[in-house]
Amino acid sequence: EEAIDLAFESLVENENRQVVDIGCGLGGTADYFQSCGLGKVTGVDIDPDTIVKAAAAHPVVTFRCSGAENFCSV
């Protein structure tokens, strides 16, 4: 949590901000970010088992099983 706080210390709370956490793993960072009021997070990971576990552990966060290419544009 300390590392997340340091990385995003310049962000002001904005619950309407849309955030994508690519490679979210078990969703802890996505949940923490959202619970701090920094934005509405969608966690994305390529591993379906990980997404199932993340969704069960953090039901207020949206999770998608997908590769990053579906969420990023150049």
N, CA, C and O of each residue as an XYZ file, in Angstrom:
296
protein
N       0.817     -1.188      0.000
C       0.000      0.000      0.000
C       0.864      1.255      0.000
O       0.508      2.250     -0.632
N       1.988      1.221      0.698
C       2.868      2.381      0.743
C       3.403      2.708     -0.656
O       3.468      3.873     -1.046
N       3.781      1.672     -1.402
C       4.299      1.888     -2.755
C       3.222      2.467     -3.667
O       3.506      3.340     -4.487
N       1.999      1.990     -3.531
C       0.897      2.521     -4.332
C       0.663      3.985     -3.977
O       0.499      4.828     -4.858
N       0.649      4.276     -2.684
C       0.453      5.656     -2.242
C       1.522      6.577     -2.815
O       1.211      7.678     -3.270
N       2.772      6.140     -2.798
C       3.858      6.956     -3.330
C       3.734      7.153     -4.843
O       3.967      8.249     -5.351
N       3.371      6.099     -5.549
C       3.268      6.179     -7.003
C       2.146      7.110     -7.461
O       2.245      7.746     -8.511
N       1.090      7.183     -6.673
C      -0.079      7.958     -7.081
C      -0.381      9.130     -6.158
O      -1.514      9.610     -6.119
N       0.613      9.593     -5.418
C       0.381     10.649     -4.444
C      -0.079     11.965     -5.074
O      -0.704     12.779     -4.394
N       0.212     12.190     -6.342
C      -0.195     13.440     -6.983
C      -1.639     13.408     -7.492
O      -2.175     14.444     -7.887
N      -2.271     12.236     -7.488
C      -3.657     12.145     -7.962
C      -4.624     12.609     -6.884
O      -4.472     12.274     -5.710
N      -5.608     13.375     -7.294
C      -6.677     13.758     -6.380
C      -7.803     12.740     -6.512
O      -7.952     12.084     -7.543
N      -8.583     12.623     -5.461
C      -9.706     11.692     -5.513
C     -10.640     12.073     -6.650
O     -10.944     13.247     -6.860
N     -11.089     11.059     -7.380
C     -12.023     11.259     -8.474
C     -12.657      9.902     -8.765
O     -12.120      9.107     -9.536
N     -13.798      9.651     -8.144
C     -14.456      8.356     -8.299
C     -14.995      8.129     -9.703
O     -15.383      7.009    -10.034
N     -15.028      9.168    -10.540
C     -15.505      9.040    -11.918
C     -14.392      8.715    -12.903
O     -14.666      8.410    -14.064
N     -13.128      8.778    -12.454
C     -11.991      8.455    -13.312
C     -12.069      6.967    -13.676
O     -12.340      6.126    -12.819
N     -11.833      6.654    -14.940
C     -11.814      5.265    -15.407
C     -10.363      4.789    -15.454
O      -9.519      5.420    -16.090
N     -10.078      3.679    -14.782
C      -8.716      3.165    -14.678
C      -8.699      1.709    -15.129
O      -9.585      0.934    -14.768
N      -7.695      1.339    -15.914
C      -7.503     -0.058    -16.303
C      -6.203     -0.534    -15.679
O      -5.144      0.054    -15.896
N      -6.295     -1.608    -14.900
C      -5.115     -2.222    -14.277
C      -4.749     -3.445    -15.105
O      -5.291     -4.531    -14.898
N      -3.823     -3.261    -16.046
C      -3.385     -4.346    -16.922
C      -2.442     -5.254    -16.142
O      -1.491     -4.784    -15.517
N      -2.710     -6.556    -16.181
C      -1.903     -7.505    -15.418
C      -2.230     -7.413    -13.942
O      -1.334     -7.403    -13.098
N      -3.519     -7.344    -13.630
C      -3.972     -7.083    -12.264
C      -3.729     -8.226    -11.293
O      -3.820     -8.035    -10.081
N      -3.422     -9.405    -11.803
C      -3.194    -10.531    -10.896
C      -4.404    -10.783    -10.019
O      -5.525    -10.882    -10.519
N      -4.189    -10.887     -8.723
C      -5.270    -11.202     -7.791
C      -6.098     -9.985     -7.378
O      -7.004    -10.105     -6.553
N      -5.794     -8.821     -7.943
C      -6.663     -7.661     -7.798
C      -6.456     -6.774     -6.586
O      -7.231     -5.841     -6.373
N      -5.448     -7.033     -5.798
C      -5.224     -6.233     -4.595
C      -4.969     -4.762     -4.872
O      -5.522     -3.897     -4.192
N      -4.142     -4.474     -5.858
C      -3.847     -3.086     -6.191
C      -5.085     -2.390     -6.752
O      -5.370     -1.247     -6.396
N      -5.806     -3.065     -7.611
C      -7.031     -2.490     -8.177
C      -8.026     -2.162     -7.075
O      -8.633     -1.091     -7.080
N      -8.192     -3.067     -6.145
C      -9.119     -2.851     -5.034
C      -8.671     -1.683     -4.163
O      -9.491     -0.846     -3.785
N      -7.400     -1.617     -3.846
C      -6.881     -0.544     -3.005
C      -7.050      0.808     -3.697
O      -7.502      1.773     -3.079
N      -6.692      0.876     -4.963
C      -6.808      2.115     -5.743
C      -8.252      2.606     -5.731
O      -8.517      3.783     -5.485
N      -9.183      1.690     -5.999
C     -10.595      2.054     -6.043
C     -11.102      2.433     -4.653
O     -11.864      3.391     -4.524
N     -10.706      1.717     -3.631
C     -11.183      2.002     -2.272
C     -10.676      3.346     -1.754
O     -11.264      3.919     -0.838
N      -9.591      3.850     -2.333
C      -9.067      5.171     -1.956
C      -9.802      6.293     -2.679
O      -9.513      7.468     -2.456
N     -10.758      5.936     -3.549
C     -11.527      6.941     -4.266
C     -10.809      7.553     -5.443
O     -11.162      8.644     -5.890
N      -9.796      6.858     -5.954
C      -8.994      7.400     -7.052
C      -9.560      7.087     -8.427
O      -9.074      7.618     -9.426
N     -10.570      6.242     -8.498
C     -11.186      5.934     -9.776
C     -11.916      4.614     -9.752
O     -11.785      3.830     -8.812
N     -12.689      4.375    -10.798
C     -13.399      3.121    -11.012
C     -12.474      2.228    -11.818
O     -12.133      2.543    -12.958
N     -12.067      1.114    -11.227
C     -11.019      0.284    -11.816
C     -11.603     -0.941    -12.524
O     -12.534     -1.578    -12.033
N     -11.041     -1.248    -13.672
C     -11.264     -2.520    -14.345
C      -9.929     -3.251    -14.331
O      -8.951     -2.793    -14.922
N      -9.900     -4.387    -13.655
C      -8.702     -5.210    -13.606
C      -8.695     -6.186    -14.763
O      -9.699     -6.847    -15.028
N      -7.568     -6.280    -15.455
C      -7.452     -7.134    -16.634
C      -6.268     -8.072    -16.450
O      -5.164     -7.645    -16.112
N      -6.516     -9.352    -16.677
C      -5.436    -10.335    -16.617
C      -5.740    -11.428    -17.624
O      -6.903    -11.713    -17.911
N      -4.705    -12.033    -18.152
C      -4.871    -13.047    -19.188
C      -5.207    -14.431    -18.613
O      -5.660    -15.315    -19.341
N      -4.985    -14.612    -17.319
C      -5.203    -15.918    -16.690
C      -6.609    -16.023    -16.107
O      -6.931    -15.307    -15.158
N      -7.452    -16.895    -16.651
C      -8.832    -16.980    -16.183
C      -8.960    -17.394    -14.711
O      -9.848    -16.903    -14.014
N      -8.102    -18.275    -14.236
C      -8.182    -18.688    -12.832
C      -7.878    -17.519    -11.894
O      -8.502    -17.374    -10.843
N      -6.930    -16.705    -12.283
C      -6.579    -15.532    -11.481
C      -7.735    -14.552    -11.438
O      -8.027    -13.990    -10.383
N      -8.395    -14.338    -12.556
C      -9.528    -13.418    -12.610
C     -10.669    -13.916    -11.730
O     -11.307    -13.119    -11.044
N     -10.930    -15.195    -11.737
C     -11.987    -15.760    -10.878
C     -11.661    -15.484     -9.411
O     -12.535    -15.074     -8.646
N     -10.415    -15.706     -9.022
C     -10.005    -15.458     -7.632
C     -10.075    -13.974     -7.287
O     -10.511    -13.614     -6.194
N      -9.655    -13.118     -8.200
C      -9.687    -11.673     -7.961
C     -11.125    -11.190     -7.779
O     -11.417    -10.415     -6.869
N     -12.007    -11.650     -8.641
C     -13.413    -11.236     -8.556
C     -14.054    -11.710     -7.252
O     -14.872    -11.001     -6.664
N     -13.688    -12.894     -6.807
C     -14.240    -13.405     -5.547
C     -13.712    -12.620     -4.353
O     -14.445    -12.372     -3.396
N     -12.451    -12.231     -4.408
C     -11.828    -11.516     -3.288
C     -12.203    -10.038     -3.248
O     -12.221     -9.429     -2.178
N     -12.503     -9.459     -4.416
C     -12.745     -8.010     -4.504
C     -14.000     -7.746     -5.344
O     -13.895     -7.277     -6.478
N     -15.171     -8.038     -4.806
C     -16.404     -7.963     -5.604
C     -16.811     -6.567     -6.061
O     -17.665     -6.445     -6.938
N     -16.236     -5.523     -5.503
C     -16.626     -4.173     -5.930
C     -15.823     -3.690     -7.141
O     -16.124     -2.639     -7.707
N     -14.807     -4.452     -7.537
C     -13.977     -4.105     -8.688
C     -14.432     -4.943     -9.881
O     -14.795     -6.110     -9.726
N     -14.413     -4.350    -11.059
C     -14.733     -5.076    -12.291
C     -13.473     -5.772    -12.790
O     -12.407     -5.160    -12.855
N     -13.592     -7.045    -13.141
C     -12.458     -7.805    -13.674
C     -12.820     -8.416    -15.013
O     -13.951     -8.849    -15.232
N     -11.836     -8.443    -15.909
C     -12.000     -9.034    -17.241
C     -10.821     -9.932    -17.548
O      -9.673     -9.584    -17.273
N     -11.110    -11.085    -18.117
C     -10.048    -11.976    -18.576
C      -9.768    -11.618    -20.029
O     -10.588    -11.857    -20.916
N      -8.596    -11.042    -20.252
C      -8.256    -10.576    -21.591
C      -6.779    -10.240    -21.653
O      -6.112    -10.092    -20.629
N      -6.289    -10.125    -22.858
C      -4.940     -9.612    -23.070
C      -4.984     -8.089    -23.119
O      -6.033     -7.498    -23.376
N      -3.861     -7.472    -22.877
C      -3.778     -6.015    -22.848
C      -4.134     -5.384    -24.190
O      -4.600     -4.246    -24.234
N      -3.920     -6.105    -25.273
C      -4.166     -5.526    -26.600
C      -5.620     -5.102    -26.803
O      -5.905     -4.287    -27.680
N      -6.528     -5.636    -26.015
C      -7.935     -5.269    -26.139
C      -8.278     -3.977    -25.391
O      -9.393     -3.470    -25.515
N      -7.338     -3.449    -24.625
C      -7.604     -2.257    -23.834
C      -6.671     -1.105    -24.166
O      -6.843     -0.004    -23.642
N      -5.710     -1.333    -25.006
C      -4.729     -0.297    -25.321
C      -4.778      0.051    -26.797
O      -4.918     -0.822    -27.654
N      -4.662      1.342    -27.081
C      -4.577      1.762    -28.482
C      -3.380      2.694    -28.640
O      -2.975      3.368    -27.693
N      -2.843      2.722    -29.799
C      -1.664      3.556    -30.068
C      -2.080      4.812    -30.771
O      -1.237      5.651    -31.088
